[in-house]
Amino acid sequence: MDSASFRFNFGGDAAPALPLPDLADAAADLPPACEVKVDLSAAFETEEVLVGSRRLLKARAQTVSAATAAFSACSDLLPGRYEGGLKLWECALDLCAFLEEGSCPPLTGASVLELGAGHGLPGVTAALLGAEEVAFQDFNEAVLHAATAPAVAANLPGNRPRLRFFAGDWGALQEAIPGGRYHLILSSDTVYSPSATPRLLALIIHALQPSGVALIAAKTFYFGVGGGTRDFAALAEAGGFAVRSVASFRDGVSNVREILWLQRPPIAGDV
């Protein structure tokens, strides 16, 4: 992959503002969004997940289910039907492996945001690779407590980067999440709903530094709901991003999966 044109640009150069997507179809009454304090000292049972050559830890499924019950006030989780961030999805592991392979420039000193984090393993991987700040967002506060926090605590027992956790809908988070702060935004299996992706893109535009990159790992098409990487790539291009597919995964069992690389157009006169 040619990454010569990419740099994290810690200087924070200005760039032309990108147009925000049309959010006319967003829900009128979004649940409240806020920064969340999580307990990284709580004891959780964990299990290993192999990601490339690295073994990461996640909370055991039964532990997650039990813990979630205590934090269910604002949740779209439906046990046995929709597990959301309580399940570790394939594309999250794809994104971890992509980062591990060094396909992204060095993360030392970078500020990283994972949207739709779930177990948060891509964000954890970024921290292990040297990110200085990692923020995790999930719609469900319950997921941050029961899945994200255990993974962060287990995989980052000491010398942690600065950590932040945000809960709420993408359309309601722009006041809570700092604008223009993050060098790298990660997201996996989050583009399945065509009605929600404009809000995801708007938050990426809000939170990404001018020279930053967003990596979206997802299925090419989500049968039954209609979303996928093709539709999201078109939406992002209409929003002013240069988009390219940088990895593709075919296992003959599940839908084709890929990783999209989103980057703002070059700044005039930049090298």
N, C-alpha and C positions, 0 to 999 in steps of 0.2 A: 504494500500500500504506500502511496506517495503521501507522506505527511509533512513534506518540507514546507508547505505553505501554512502549516498550523503552528501556532505558538500560544502559550497561555497568556502572554502579555501582561505581566504583573504591573506594568505601568498604567493600565487602565485607559488606553487611548479612547477617544470619543469616536462614535460611529453614527451614521445616519439612523434615525429611529425607524424600526420596522413597523409596518401597519399591524394593528391587532386584528385577530379574526373576528368575524361577525358573531357575537354571542347572543343573538336574538332568540335562539332556541334553548338557551340555558334555563335551568329551573328558576322559577320566580323566587322561591323561598329556599335558599341554600342553608344547610345547617351551619352553625357557627364554626369558625376556623380560628385556631389559636396555636401558640407554642405550648408544648406539653413538657412537664417535668416527669422523667421516668426514673425508676429505681434500678440502678445498675449493680446493686449489691445483693439483690434477692437471689435465692438459690433456685435454679431450674435444672431439671434433667435435660441433658443434651444428647445428640447423636451426630455421628460424622457424616459429612457429605464430601465426596471426592470431586474437586474442580481442577481439571488438568493435573498438575503434579502437587497441588496443595490440598490439604484436608482441612475443611472448615467445619464449624460446629453450628447446629441449629437446635432450637428447642424441640423436644419430642412432641409428636402430634397430640398425645393424650394430655401432656402438660399444658400445651397451648390451649386446648379446648377447655380445660378446667379453669385456667387463668382468665380466659376471655369472659367468662360469666360475671366476673367482678367488675368489668369495665364495658358494659353493654349499652350504655345510655344512648350513644349516637353511633349506630351501626347499621350497615346494610347486609350483614352476614346472616345467612340462612343455613343452619346446620343440615348437612346432608344434601343441600341443593346448591348453595353458592358460598364457597369457602373464602373467596377473596384473598386477602393477604395472609390468611392462616395456612394456605397451601404454598409450598415452594414450587413455583412454576418453572418449566423447562427453560424459558427464555432468560430467566435470571441467571441460571447457570451458564448459558451461552455468553452472557455479558461478562460474568466473572472470568471465564476462560479467555475472552477477547482481551480484557485488561491484563491478565496474567501473561499472555503471549507477548506483551510489549507492543501491541498494535497501536496504542495511544502513546503520545510523548510522555516523558517522565512526569510523575505526579507529585514529586517532592515540592512541598510548599503550596500546593494547589488547594483551592476551596471547591468542594464537591457537594452537589445536592442530588439525592435520589428521590424521585417522585414515584408514588405508588410503591413504597419500599417493601411492604410485607416483611419477610424475614431479614431484609436489608443486606443480603450477602454481597451484592455489587458495591454498595457503599463501604462495607467492611473491607472488601478487597482493595478498594481505593485507599483506605486508611493504611492497610498493611503495605501498600506500595509507596507510602510517604506523604499522602495528603495531609495538609495542616489543619483543615477544617472539613468536617463531614456533617451534613444535615440530612435527616430522614423525614419523609412526609408520607402519610397514609391517610386515606379518607377516615378510617376508623381509629379512634384513640385506643380502642381495645387491642388492635393489632400492634400498635407501638409498644404497649405494655407487655403483651403476652408473647409476641414473636420477635419484634425488632430488638427490644432491649436485651433479651436473653442472648441473641446472636452477637450483639455488640459486646456485652459483658464477657461472653465465653471466648470470643476470638481476639479481643483487645483487652487482656487483663491488666496491662500496665502501659505507661507511656502513650496514653490515648491522645488523639488529636482533639481539637475543640469539637464538641458534639452538640447538636441541636435537634429537636424533634418537633414536628408540626403535624397537626391533625385538622382535617376538614376537606371540603370540596375544592378542586383546583380554582374554581371561579370565585371563591371567597378568600383566597389566601394571599392576595397581593399586598394587603396591609400588614400581614404577619411576616412574610418572607421578604428579606431585603432585596431591593431592586438592583440589578446590574452587579451582583456580588460574585457569582459562581463561575469559575473557570471551566468546570465540567458538570454537565447535568446528565444523570443516568435514569433510565426508565425501562421497565420490562413488562411485557404483556399488559399494556395499558391502553392500547389503541383499538380495542375490540368494539367500542361503542361509538358510532359516527356522531351521535348527539353530544358526547362528552369531549371528543378530541379537540374541538375549538377551544375549550377551556384549558385543556392541557397545553396546547400550543401558546395560548396567551400567557400562561404562567411561565413557560420557558422563555418567551420573549422578554418578560418582565425581569426574570431572575438571572439570565445569562449575561456574563461580561461581553463587551463588544467583540473581543477576539476569541471568545470561548466556543466550546463544542458541546452539542447534545448527542448522546448515543441512545438510540431507541431500539431495543431488542423485542421483536414481536413476530407473530405468525403472518405470513403473506396474506392469508385470508382467514377470518374467523367464521366458520360455518354456523348459521343460525342467528347471528347478530349483525353480520354485514360489514364489520370493520376489518382493518388489516393495514399492512405496511404500504400498500399501493395508494390507498385513499389518504393515509396520513402524509405520505411523501408529497402528494399533490397539494394538500392543504398547506404544508410547510413551505413549499415552493411559492404558492400564492401569497404566503405571508412574508416572502423576501429571503428565505433561506436557500442556500445551495445544499442539495441533498444527494447523497450517493449511498448505495448499498455496499457495505465493506465486508460482509460475511454472510454466508448462506449455509443452512444445515438441512440435510435430507436424511432421515433415518428409515424411510420406508414404512413407518408406523404412524407418526403424527403428521400434521400439516407441515409444509415447508416453513422454516423459520429463518429470519435474517436479522441483521443489525444495520440500522440506518445511521449515517453520520450527517448531522445537521450543523451547518456553519454559516455565520453571517457573511455577506459579500465582503471582499477585501476593501479596506479603507483606501481611498484615493491617495496615491503616493507612498503607500506602505510597501515594505519589502518583505 
